Amino acid sequence: MSWVGERTEIVAAEGHLIDSQLLNAIFDKVIARRCKFEVLHFDIGRTNEEVSRLELKVKAPNDSTLRGLLEDLMPLGCHPHPDDEIVLKSVTVKGVGPEDFYSTTNHQTLVRYEKHWVTVGRQRMDAVIRVRERHAECVKLRDIRPGDRVVCGVRGIRVLPEFLDRERHGFAFMTNDVSTERRVEVSVSKVVGMMREVKETRGRIAFVAGPVVVHSGGVEYFSDLVRLGFVDVLLAGNALAVHDAEYSLFGTSLGIDLEIGIAHKEGHQHHMRAINAINGAGGIHPAVEKKILRSGIMYELVTRKVPYVLAGSIRDDGPLIDTEMDLIVAQDRYAEALEGVTMVVMLSTMLHSIGVGNMLPSGVRVVCVDINPAVVTKLGDRGSAQTVGIVTDVGLFLHQLSAQLNAATGERVVPISGSEKKSQQGEQ
């Protein structure tokens, strides 16, 4: 590689660079780009509170390689030094940014504007940064309009990655770990501690759930979480609500009696009859009000005024009236529902989990529970590195979670049984 037009840049970084393994990652990025580095200054933090500070000179053979290297280093907390102002360019075509627009990460970001560091709002990955007066926020590419000014290049931008401390308190208990070797009870106890901590600090917990919650016998246990006040919003697809309604109305899921594990005669029709019953009532809320739907997850959410969003897909039967089939609208409703959320628990739904992960800032705690470890791996590959994984059956996890939360809070809500459901059916 020719170094005739050699370019250099001084970058700085600070934080728990060693504990978070960022220092090695920074050096590796430079080498991977076939560039060179020289450590100008490195001050190691000597306590759990003190941070390390790095000043690094990087050398690249040309402008384009240097620009690519700086883009690689930014998510690791490096920023050009000294502090330059951001470069703003105007949008001329709806939904189309300037060629060199800055694409965001999920880490907290600051931009230098008019000699002030401005915190970027609505932090999420794969967005542009729009600046209006002294306000900066992440905006989906499709939502920018002519006249909007967006941040371009890498000047004047600071990315603050999540750091691990030496004591690895709290959420760090399984960071970036996916294992089937850990006892479920131990993992659940950690999740219980986090959920209680979130609620004690008046934080919000979102659940992202797939229909496996119903199929694996988790309806009563999830309903228990709603009654105990640990579910602040539910994000799901059409299938979860459909099979929840099927279970409430017929005691089956996909036509299988969950009490005895035997298929009902013509039980394959139950989910369609459930859709018909709910839509005939005018939707989930009217079905609860008219006492058609008298148990289950959706019943508990409506009864306790817990918000939910159902996002549709091409495979949905029916779907339920409540399901948002416009994908862009559904994305926006998900993002709105996630505002202010400090913890997300994902239950066996790969697509919805990855979608939600893309909408979250890296400071939000994410727990992903799935029998398939590849789901958690995919979340990490897509940038949601704060995700911890518990590889187990979702029904078992919810059973343990319900039991431990009940024990911790000193309450016990007796869930409705399958036989009581059948009794209610006869009264309808």
C-alpha positions in Angstrom: 0.0 0.0 0.0 1.4 3.4 -1.0 1.9 6.0 1.7 2.7 8.9 -0.6 -0.3 10.9 0.6 0.0 9.9 4.2 -2.6 11.5 6.5 -2.6 11.7 10.3 -5.1 12.4 12.9 -5.0 12.7 16.7 -7.9 11.0 18.5 -8.9 10.9 22.2 -10.9 8.5 24.3 -11.8 8.1 27.9 -13.6 5.7 30.1 -13.1 2.2 31.5 -11.1 1.3 28.4 -9.3 -1.7 29.8 -12.1 -3.3 31.8 -14.4 -3.0 28.7 -11.7 -4.4 26.4 -12.0 -1.2 24.3 -8.3 -0.5 24.3 -7.5 -3.7 22.4 -10.4 -3.2 20.1 -9.1 0.3 19.2 -5.7 -1.0 18.3 -7.2 -3.9 16.4 -9.3 -1.5 14.3 -6.2 0.5 13.3 -4.3 -2.7 12.3 -7.3 -4.1 10.5 -7.4 -1.0 8.3 -3.7 -1.5 7.7 -2.9 1.8 9.3 -0.4 2.8 12.0 -0.8 4.2 15.5 1.3 6.0 18.1 0.2 6.3 21.8 0.8 9.9 22.7 -0.6 9.7 26.2 -2.3 7.0 28.3 -3.5 7.6 31.9 -4.8 4.5 33.6 -7.7 4.9 36.1 -6.6 3.3 39.3 -10.0 3.0 41.1 -13.4 1.8 40.0 -14.5 5.4 39.7 -11.5 6.8 37.9 -11.5 6.5 34.1 -8.6 5.9 31.8 -7.6 8.5 29.2 -6.0 7.8 25.8 -4.5 10.2 23.2 -3.6 8.4 20.0 -2.0 9.5 16.7 -3.3 7.4 13.8 -1.7 7.4 10.4 -3.4 6.3 7.1 -2.1 6.2 3.5 -4.9 8.5 2.2 -8.0 10.5 3.0 -10.5 7.8 2.3 -8.7 5.2 4.5 -8.4 7.7 7.3 -12.1 8.6 7.1 -13.0 4.9 7.2 -10.7 4.4 10.2 -12.3 7.3 12.1 -15.7 5.9 11.4 -14.6 2.5 12.8 -13.1 4.1 16.0 -16.1 6.3 16.9 -18.3 3.5 18.3 -15.4 2.6 20.5 -15.4 6.0 22.1 -12.7 7.7 20.1 -13.2 11.2 18.7 -11.0 13.6 16.8 -8.9 16.0 18.9 -9.1 19.0 19.2 -12.9 19.5 19.3 -14.1 20.5 15.9 -17.6 21.7 15.1 -20.0 19.4 13.3 -20.5 19.7 9.6 -24.2 20.3 8.6 -25.6 19.8 5.2 -29.1 20.5 4.0 -31.5 17.9 2.7 -32.8 18.6 -0.8 -34.9 15.4 -1.5 -37.5 13.9 0.8 -36.0 10.8 2.5 -32.6 11.2 0.9 -29.6 12.4 2.9 -26.4 14.0 1.7 -23.9 11.4 0.4 -21.7 11.5 3.5 -24.4 11.7 6.2 -23.4 10.3 9.6 -25.2 7.0 10.4 -25.7 6.6 14.2 -24.9 3.8 16.6 -27.1 2.9 19.6 -24.6 4.5 22.0 -25.2 7.9 23.6 -23.9 10.6 21.2 -22.9 14.2 21.6 -22.4 16.7 18.8 -20.4 20.0 19.0 -22.6 22.8 17.8 -21.8 26.5 18.2 -19.1 25.7 20.7 -21.4 23.6 22.9 -21.7 19.8 23.3 -25.3 18.9 22.6 -26.7 15.5 23.6 -28.5 13.8 20.7 -32.0 12.9 21.6 -34.0 9.7 20.7 -30.7 7.7 20.4 -30.9 4.7 18.2 -28.8 2.9 15.6 -29.1 3.4 11.8 -30.5 6.9 11.9 -29.3 10.4 10.8 -28.8 13.3 13.2 -31.0 16.2 12.5 -30.1 19.6 14.1 -32.6 22.4 14.6 -31.3 25.4 16.5 -29.5 23.8 19.5 -31.5 20.6 19.5 -30.2 17.4 17.9 -32.0 14.1 17.6 -31.9 10.8 15.7 -34.3 10.6 12.8 -35.0 7.7 10.4 -33.7 8.4 7.0 -37.2 8.1 5.6 -38.4 11.0 7.8 -36.0 13.7 6.8 -37.4 16.5 4.6 -36.1 19.2 2.3 -34.5 22.0 4.4 -33.6 19.7 7.3 -29.9 20.0 8.3 -28.2 16.7 9.1 -24.7 15.9 10.5 -22.2 14.7 7.9 -18.7 13.2 8.2 -17.2 12.5 11.6 -16.1 15.9 12.8 -17.6 17.2 16.1 -19.1 13.9 17.1 -18.5 12.0 20.3 -19.9 8.5 20.9 -20.0 7.3 24.5 -20.1 3.5 24.6 -21.4 1.5 27.6 -18.5 0.6 29.9 -18.1 -2.4 32.3 -16.8 -1.5 35.7 -14.3 -3.6 37.6 -16.8 -5.0 40.0 -19.3 -5.9 37.3 -22.3 -5.0 39.3 -25.9 -5.3 38.3 -26.6 -6.0 34.7 -23.0 -7.0 34.0 -23.6 -10.4 35.5 -23.9 -12.1 32.1 -23.0 -9.3 29.6 -22.4 -10.7 26.1 -22.9 -14.2 27.5 -25.1 -16.9 26.0 -25.1 -20.2 27.8 -27.2 -23.3 28.4 -25.1 -24.4 31.3 -26.4 -21.9 33.9 -29.3 -22.9 36.2 -32.5 -21.2 35.2 -33.3 -20.3 38.8 -30.0 -18.4 39.2 -30.4 -16.5 36.0 -34.0 -15.6 36.8 -33.0 -14.4 40.3 -30.7 -11.9 38.6 -33.5 -10.7 36.3 -35.9 -10.4 39.3 -33.3 -8.2 41.0 -33.0 -6.0 38.0 -36.8 -5.7 37.5 -37.3 -4.7 41.1 -34.5 -2.2 40.9 -36.1 -0.7 37.8 -39.5 -0.4 39.4 -38.0 1.1 42.6 -36.4 3.8 40.6 -39.7 4.4 38.7 -38.3 3.0 35.5 -40.4 1.3 32.8 -40.2 -2.3 31.7 -41.2 -3.4 28.2 -41.8 -7.0 27.1 -41.4 -8.2 23.6 -43.2 -11.5 23.2 -44.0 -14.2 20.6 -46.8 -16.8 20.6 -44.5 -19.4 22.1 -45.4 -17.7 25.4 -48.9 -19.2 24.9 -47.7 -22.5 23.3 -45.3 -23.2 26.2 -48.0 -22.7 28.9 -46.8 -19.3 30.0 -50.1 -17.4 29.8 -51.0 -17.5 33.5 -47.4 -16.6 34.6 -47.2 -13.7 32.2 -50.6 -12.5 33.3 -49.2 -12.7 36.9 -46.5 -10.3 35.9 -49.1 -7.8 34.6 -51.1 -8.1 37.8 -48.0 -7.5 39.8 -47.2 -4.3 37.9 -44.0 -5.4 36.2 -45.2 -5.0 32.6 -45.4 -1.4 31.5 -45.9 -2.1 27.8 -46.1 -5.2 25.6 -44.9 -5.3 22.0 -45.9 -8.3 20.0 -47.2 -9.6 16.7 -50.7 -10.7 15.7 -50.0 -14.3 16.7 -49.5 -13.7 20.4 -52.9 -12.0 20.8 -54.7 -14.6 18.6 -53.4 -17.6 20.4 -53.9 -15.9 23.8 -57.5 -15.4 22.8 -57.8 -19.0 21.5 -56.5 -20.2 24.9 -59.0 -18.0 26.8 -62.0 -19.0 24.7 -61.2 -22.7 24.0 -58.4 -23.8 26.4 -56.2 -24.6 23.4 -53.2 -23.2 21.5 -52.8 -24.3 17.9 -55.7 -26.7 18.7 -53.7 -28.5 21.4 -55.3 -28.7 24.9 -52.5 -27.3 27.0 -53.7 -29.0 30.2 -53.5 -32.6 28.8 -51.4 -32.1 25.6 -54.0 -33.7 23.3 -55.2 -32.2 20.0 -58.9 -31.3 20.0 -61.1 -32.5 17.2 -61.2 -29.7 14.6 -59.0 -27.8 17.0 -57.0 -26.3 14.1 -60.0 -24.0 13.6 -59.9 -22.6 17.0 -57.4 -19.7 16.3 -59.6 -18.6 13.3 -62.7 -18.8 15.5 -60.9 -16.7 18.1 -60.1 -14.1 15.5 -63.7 -14.1 14.4 -65.0 -13.7 17.9 -62.7 -10.8 18.8 -63.2 -9.0 15.5 -67.0 -9.5 15.8 -66.9 -7.7 19.1 -65.0 -4.8 17.5 -61.5 -5.6 18.8 -59.8 -6.6 22.0 -61.0 -3.8 24.2 -64.7 -4.2 23.3 -64.3 -8.0 23.7 -63.1 -7.5 27.3 -65.9 -4.9 27.9 -68.5 -7.3 26.5 -67.1 -10.1 28.7 -66.3 -12.2 25.6 -62.6 -12.2 26.6 -62.4 -12.9 30.3 -58.9 -14.2 31.0 -55.4 -14.2 29.5 -52.6 -11.8 28.7 -54.7 -9.4 26.6 -57.5 -9.4 29.1 -55.1 -8.4 31.9 -53.5 -5.7 29.8 -56.8 -4.1 29.0 -58.1 -4.5 32.6 -55.1 -2.8 34.1 -54.7 -0.2 31.3 -51.3 -1.4 30.2 -50.5 -0.3 26.6 -49.6 -2.7 23.9 -48.8 -2.6 20.2 -49.4 -5.5 17.8 -47.4 -5.3 14.6 -48.5 -7.3 11.6 -46.6 -9.4 9.1 -47.3 -11.0 5.7 -48.2 -14.4 7.3 -50.9 -13.2 9.7 -54.3 -14.9 9.6 -57.3 -12.5 10.0 -55.6 -10.5 11.4 -57.1 -9.1 14.6 -58.6 -5.6 14.2 -56.1 -4.3 16.7 -53.1 -5.4 14.6 -51.3 -2.6 12.8 -50.6 -3.9 9.3 -48.9 -0.8 8.0 -45.2 -1.6 8.7 -44.0 2.0 8.9 -46.8 3.0 11.3 -46.1 -0.1 13.4 -42.4 0.8 13.6 -43.3 4.3 14.7 -45.7 3.0 17.3 -43.1 0.6 18.7 -40.6 3.5 18.9 -43.1 5.7 20.7 -44.0 2.9 23.1 -40.3 2.4 23.9 -39.6 6.1 24.9 -38.3 6.2 28.5 -38.1 2.4 28.8 -35.1 1.3 30.9 -35.4 -2.5 30.6 -36.7 -4.8 27.9 -37.4 -8.5 28.3 -37.6 -10.4 25.0 -39.5 -13.7 24.9 -38.9 -16.1 22.0 -39.5 -13.9 19.0 -36.5 -13.3 16.7 -37.9 -10.7 14.3 -39.6 -8.6 16.9 -36.6 -8.8 19.2 -34.2 -7.7 16.6 -36.5 -4.9 15.4 -36.9 -3.6 19.0 -33.1 -4.0 19.6 -32.5 -1.6 16.7 -34.7 1.0 18.3 -33.0 1.0 21.7 -30.1 3.1 23.0 -27.3 0.9 24.4 -28.0 2.1 28.0 -31.3 0.1 28.1 -30.9 -3.3 29.7 -32.0 -6.1 27.4 -32.7 -9.7 28.5 -33.5 -12.2 25.7 -35.0 -15.5 26.6 -35.2 -18.2 23.9 -34.6 -21.9 23.5 -32.5 -21.1 20.5 -29.1 -19.4 21.4 -28.9 -18.1 17.8 -31.5 -15.5 18.6 -29.3 -13.8 21.2 -26.3 -14.1 18.9 -28.2 -12.4 16.1 -29.1 -9.5 18.4 -25.5 -9.0 19.3 -24.5 -9.2 15.6 -27.0 -6.5 14.8 -25.4 -4.1 17.3 -27.4 -4.8 20.5 -24.3 -5.8 22.4 -25.9 -5.0 25.8 -28.2 -8.0 25.4 -27.8 -10.9 27.8 -29.2 -14.3 26.9 -30.9 -17.0 28.9 -31.3 -20.2 26.8 -34.3 -22.1 28.1 -37.9 -22.8 27.6 -39.9 -19.6 27.8 -42.7 -21.2 29.8 -40.2 -22.5 32.4 -38.6 -19.0 32.6 -42.0 -17.3 33.1 -42.9 -19.8 35.8 -39.7 -19.1 37.7 -40.0 -15.4 37.1 -43.6 -15.3 38.4 -42.8 -17.4 41.5 -39.7 -15.4 42.4 -41.4 -12.0 41.9 -44.4 -13.2 44.0 -42.0 -14.3 46.7 -40.0 -11.1 46.6 -43.1 -8.8 46.7 -44.9 -10.9 49.3 -48.0 -11.2 47.1 -49.6 -14.1 45.4 -52.2 -13.9 42.7 -53.9 -17.2 41.9 -54.1 -17.6 38.1 -57.2 -18.8 36.5 -57.1 -22.5 35.6 -57.9 -24.3 32.4 -61.0 -25.9 33.9 -62.3 -22.6 35.0 -61.9 -21.3 31.5 -64.0 -24.2 30.2 -66.6 -23.4 32.9 -66.7 -19.8 31.7 -67.1 -21.0 28.1 -70.3 -22.8 29.2 -71.6 -19.6 30.7 -71.1 -17.6 27.5 
